Amino acid sequence: MSKNVDVMIHTKTPLTDDQFEAVADQVQAMEGVVEFKRNARLPNFIMVVYNAGQTRALPILDKLTRLGFNASLVAG
């Protein structure tokens, strides 16, 4: 059984509400993505929960960068 994993993504500039909603719709449509939300106190940080049996962190990060956002994975 695959487990859910969470990863933190940092964007160089905070996404506006409209940008976040558009990105969230596209990322949540990816197979294996369970949750996509931003930190209310630190809006440059986005937490993504995904099923490790269906996807990995890099394709999620790649989706954000292909959408034009300067983003990187945060090491834990």
N, C-alpha and C positions, 0 to 999 in steps of 0.2 A: 504494500500500500504506500503510495506516494504521500509525502507530507507537504504541508504549506510552509513556505519560507518567506521571510520579509526582507526587503532591501530598501535602503534609503538612497534617494537620488537627489543631488544638489543641482539647482539651476543657477547660472551666473546672475541672472536677474529674476526677480519674482514674476510669475505668470499673472496676468490680469485674470479677473474672474472669468471673462469670456474665453481667454486662452486656455485656462485650466479646464473649463467645461468641455471645450473642443478636444483637448488632448485626452482628458479622462474618457470621453466617449470612445476614442480610437484605441486607447490602451486597454480599456476594459473589454473591448471586442476581441482582443487577442486571446487565443486558446490558452487556458491555464491561469489567466489573471483573475484573482479573486477580489482584490480590493485595491483602490488607487485613491489616496487622499493626501492632502497637504497639511503641514503643521501650522496651526493657527498662529502660534507665537513666532515661528520662523518660516515665513512663506516661501523661502528659497528651497526648503526641504520637502520632498514628496516621498511618502511611504507607499511601497507597492508590496502586496502580498500575492504570491503566486504558487501554483502547484508545481513542485520541482519535477514531477513526472511528465509534465506537459510543456514546460518552457523553462527558460533560464533568465538571469538578470540581463545579460548582454543584448538579447533581442528587444527587450523592453527599453533599455537605454538607447539602442539603435533607433527605435521608433521615435523617441523624443528628438534625437539629433536630426533624423530625416525630416521631421516637422519644423526644423529650423531653430531649435533651442540649444544653447550651449549648456550641456548637462554632463554630469559625471557621477559615477557610483561612489558612495561614501564607504570607506573601509571601517569595519567595526572594531 
